[in-house]
Amino acid sequence: MKLFIDLWSDSLIVEKTPAWAQREQDALTYMIVQHPYLRDRVGFLPQSLINSYTYQWQPGDLLVHFAGCWYGFLCSQQ
């Protein structure tokens, strides 16, 4: 996990090479697809178990992701 976090937070990977549109999300996908050591240690869960969007949320889900809602700006205007 430490190696994964170190790589994922490395600005050379996230911001420089290549110039990804979604930066950390694209870097995460790249690392999982291209690096067998990391890929063999990644598990996948149904999204709603850990990160439901407001339109998907149901009682029992861990949390709601308010995509595009920035603290003190968009959330207060809705």
C-alpha positions in Angstrom: 0.0 0.0 0.0 2.8 2.4 0.8 4.4 1.8 -2.7 1.0 2.4 -4.3 0.4 5.7 -2.4 4.0 6.8 -3.1 3.6 6.2 -6.8 0.0 7.6 -7.0 1.0 10.8 -5.3 4.3 11.3 -7.3 3.9 14.5 -9.3 6.0 13.1 -12.1 3.4 10.4 -12.6 0.3 12.4 -11.9 1.1 15.7 -13.5 3.9 15.3 -16.0 4.0 12.0 -18.0 1.7 11.8 -19.8 -0.5 14.8 -19.5 -3.7 13.1 -18.5 -7.0 14.9 -18.4 -8.2 13.4 -15.1 -4.7 13.3 -13.6 -4.9 11.1 -10.4 -7.8 9.0 -11.8 -6.0 8.3 -15.1 -2.7 7.6 -13.2 -4.5 5.1 -11.0 -6.0 3.3 -14.0 -2.6 3.3 -15.7 -0.8 1.8 -12.7 -3.4 -0.9 -12.2 -3.4 -1.9 -15.9 0.3 -1.6 -16.6 1.9 -2.9 -13.4 1.3 -6.5 -12.6 2.6 -6.2 -9.0 -0.1 -3.6 -8.2 -2.8 -5.2 -10.4 -2.5 -8.5 -8.5 -3.1 -6.6 -5.2 -6.2 -4.6 -6.3 -9.7 -5.7 -5.6 -12.9 -4.3 -6.9 -16.2 -3.7 -5.1 -19.6 -2.5 -6.1 -19.4 1.3 -6.1 -22.3 1.8 -3.7 -20.5 -0.1 -1.0 -17.9 2.7 -0.6 -18.9 5.7 -2.7 -22.5 6.2 -3.8 -23.6 9.2 -5.8 -26.6 11.2 -4.6 -28.9 9.5 -7.1 -27.7 6.0 -6.2 -27.6 6.2 -2.4 -29.6 3.8 -0.4 -29.7 3.2 3.4 -26.7 1.0 4.4 -24.3 2.6 1.9 -21.1 3.9 3.6 -21.1 7.4 2.2 -22.4 9.8 -0.5 -20.1 11.4 -3.0 -21.4 14.9 -3.9 -19.5 15.2 -7.2 -18.9 18.8 -8.2 -19.9 20.1 -4.8 -17.2 22.3 -3.4 -17.3 23.2 0.2 -18.8 26.7 0.8 -19.6 27.3 -2.8 -21.8 25.0 -4.8 -23.2 23.1 -1.8 -24.6 26.3 -0.2 -26.3 27.3 -3.5 -28.3 24.1 -3.9 
